Amino acid sequence: MPSGFVSIIGTLIVGVGIRHTSNRWAWLVACCIPGILGGALMSFAPKYNRAALLTGVYLVNAVIPNLIITFQWTMANVAGHTKRAAAAAMIAGSFSIGNIIGPQTFRAQDAPEYHTAKVTVLATQASAAFVTVVLFVYYMWANKRKERRQRGLEREGMRLDAKEEVWGNLTDKENVWFKYVY
């Protein structure tokens, strides 16, 4: 029950937090930090320190909101009907593949410690935090690049009402008026 409680409370806090701050990238990283700490406690705490091991198990459950944020962030940053559908399918497929591979890291020959699996939990959470920061930096860079292109188009006399007509169903890369959100 405490693991489920951590998941529910984490999801509620993240939901309210994103609604008020809109910093999806920061909330993703914030959810990864307890997962990293939990993975480290499970991987490296002495086996006789049951409190540290149990705390690690509970902390890992703080990553549950990441799937929700990832779906939402992806849909906010992908334009074009086909590209958006493909992105949603890739996220769902990746999540499913991860759910198939994850349990396979708990191998019988590693019992009862399962050190390899615990380090895998730590590594995946650290990787997720790193990729999130890289995406944040990329989106900032891409928005600045698009702003320069927008200024050029506005100098050439592109009307604001013509934007929808010209850029209607283009992808986020093609649509110069599309803004990435963080």
C-alpha positions in Angstrom: 0.0 0.0 0.0 2.7 2.6 0.7 4.0 2.2 -2.9 0.6 2.9 -4.3 0.2 5.8 -1.9 3.5 7.3 -3.2 2.3 6.9 -6.8 -1.1 8.5 -6.1 0.3 11.4 -4.1 3.1 11.9 -6.7 0.6 12.0 -9.5 -1.6 14.5 -7.7 1.3 16.8 -6.9 2.7 16.7 -10.4 -0.8 17.3 -11.9 -1.3 20.4 -9.8 2.3 21.5 -10.2 2.2 21.4 -14.0 -1.1 23.2 -14.1 0.4 26.1 -12.2 3.9 26.2 -13.6 3.8 24.5 -17.0 7.4 23.3 -16.7 6.9 19.8 -17.9 10.6 19.1 -18.2 11.3 20.2 -14.6 8.5 17.9 -13.3 9.8 15.0 -15.3 13.3 15.5 -13.8 11.7 16.0 -10.4 10.0 12.7 -10.7 13.2 11.0 -11.8 15.2 12.2 -8.8 13.3 10.0 -6.3 13.6 7.2 -8.8 17.4 7.7 -8.9 17.6 7.9 -5.2 15.4 4.8 -4.8 17.4 2.9 -7.3 20.7 3.9 -5.6 19.3 2.8 -2.2 18.1 -0.5 -3.5 21.4 -1.1 -5.4 24.0 0.0 -2.9 22.5 0.0 0.6 23.8 -2.8 2.8 21.4 -5.8 2.7 21.0 -5.7 6.5 19.7 -2.1 6.3 16.1 -3.1 5.5 14.8 0.4 6.1 17.0 1.9 3.4 16.0 -0.9 1.0 12.3 -0.4 1.7 12.6 3.3 1.3 14.3 2.7 -2.1 11.3 0.6 -3.2 8.9 3.3 -2.2 10.9 6.1 -3.8 11.0 4.3 -7.1 7.2 4.6 -7.3 7.5 8.3 -7.6 8.2 7.8 -11.3 4.6 6.8 -12.1 3.6 10.4 -13.2 6.4 10.4 -15.8 4.3 8.4 -18.3 1.4 10.9 -18.1 3.8 13.9 -18.5 5.6 12.2 -21.3 2.4 11.6 -23.3 1.2 15.2 -22.7 4.6 16.8 -23.5 4.9 14.8 -26.6 1.5 15.7 -27.9 2.1 19.4 -27.1 5.4 19.4 -29.0 4.3 17.4 -32.1 2.2 19.0 -34.9 0.5 17.4 -37.9 -2.2 14.7 -37.5 -0.1 11.8 -38.8 3.0 12.7 -37.0 1.1 13.2 -33.7 -0.6 9.8 -34.1 2.8 8.2 -34.9 4.4 9.8 -31.8 1.6 8.6 -29.5 2.0 5.1 -30.9 5.8 5.2 -30.4 5.4 6.3 -26.8 2.8 3.6 -26.0 4.9 1.0 -27.8 8.0 2.1 -26.0 6.2 1.9 -22.7 5.0 -1.6 -23.5 8.4 -2.8 -24.6 9.9 -1.4 -21.4 7.2 -3.3 -19.4 8.3 -6.5 -21.2 12.0 -6.0 -20.8 12.0 -4.6 -17.2 11.0 -7.9 -15.5 13.5 -9.8 -17.6 16.3 -7.9 -15.7 15.4 -9.8 -12.6 17.2 -13.0 -13.5 17.1 -16.2 -11.4 20.9 -16.3 -11.2 21.0 -12.9 -9.6 18.6 -13.9 -6.7 18.2 -12.9 -4.0 20.0 -9.6 -4.4 19.0 -8.8 -8.0 21.8 -6.3 -8.2 21.8 -6.0 -12.0 18.1 -5.3 -12.1 18.4 -2.7 -9.3 21.2 -0.9 -11.1 19.1 -1.0 -14.3 16.4 0.9 -12.4 18.9 3.4 -11.3 20.4 3.7 -14.8 17.0 4.1 -16.6 15.9 6.9 -14.2 19.2 8.7 -14.6 19.0 8.3 -18.4 15.4 9.6 -18.4 16.4 12.7 -16.4 19.4 13.3 -18.8 17.2 12.9 -22.0 14.6 15.3 -20.5 17.2 18.0 -20.0 18.6 17.5 -23.5 15.1 17.8 -24.9 14.5 21.0 -22.9 17.7 22.6 -24.3 16.8 21.4 -27.8 13.3 22.9 -27.6 14.7 26.2 -26.3 17.2 26.3 -29.2 14.5 25.4 -31.8 12.2 28.1 -30.5 14.9 30.7 -30.8 15.6 29.6 -34.4 11.9 29.7 -35.3 11.7 33.2 -33.8 14.4 34.4 -36.1 12.6 32.8 -39.1 9.3 34.4 -38.0 10.9 37.9 -37.8 12.1 37.4 -41.4 8.7 36.3 -42.6 7.1 39.3 -40.9 9.5 41.6 -42.5 8.6 40.1 -45.9 5.0 41.1 -45.1 3.4 37.8 -44.2 0.0 38.7 -42.7 -1.1 37.2 -39.4 -4.4 36.0 -40.9 -2.5 34.2 -43.6 -0.6 32.1 -41.1 -3.4 29.6 -40.5 -4.1 29.3 -44.2 -0.5 28.6 -45.1 0.7 26.6 -42.0 -2.6 24.7 -41.2 -1.6 21.0 -41.0 2.1 21.1 -41.2 4.4 19.3 -38.7 6.2 21.1 -35.9 9.4 21.2 -38.0 7.6 22.7 -41.1 5.4 25.2 -39.3 7.6 28.2 -38.5 4.8 29.6 -36.2 4.7 26.5 -34.0 6.2 26.9 -30.5 7.6 24.1 -28.5 6.6 24.0 -24.9 8.8 23.0 -22.1 
